[in-house]
Amino acid sequence: MKRLYLLVEGQTEETFVRELLTPNYARSSLFITPIIVRTSPGYKGGVTSYGKIKPQLIRLCRQDRTACVSTMFDLYALPNDFPGKSSALYPLNGNGAQ
């Protein structure tokens, strides 16, 4: 049994993971847990900066060292301070046509 914690941007992504990905991958013994990113006290959803996401990612990685951690955020609205966004390999037009 493998576990994946998936930090997601909002309720739409959480529902997608919970209703479509989780049941499908469970058949292959991969159990996915969607977690909505916390953006400020009392509020969840929406990614405004990597600085707000990084502590949550670190916490998830430390909480269960046998699980994998990944993210599901909207590429077109990803803040400029995300690692790799300034890379030449990052899609330049960001219009969803990639």
Number of C-alpha atoms within 10 A of each C-alpha: 8 12 16 17 19 22 23 27 22 20 16 12 20 21 14 13 20 15 11 11 17 18 14 15 12 14 9 10 11 16 19 22 18 25 21 21 24 19 18 9 6 6 10 16 19 18 20 14 14 14 12 14 17 12 11 15 18 11 10 19 16 11 10 13 9 11 16 14 18 14 16 17 17 15 13 12 12 16 14 12 12 13 9 10 15 12 9 8 8 11 15 12 9 12 10 9 6 7
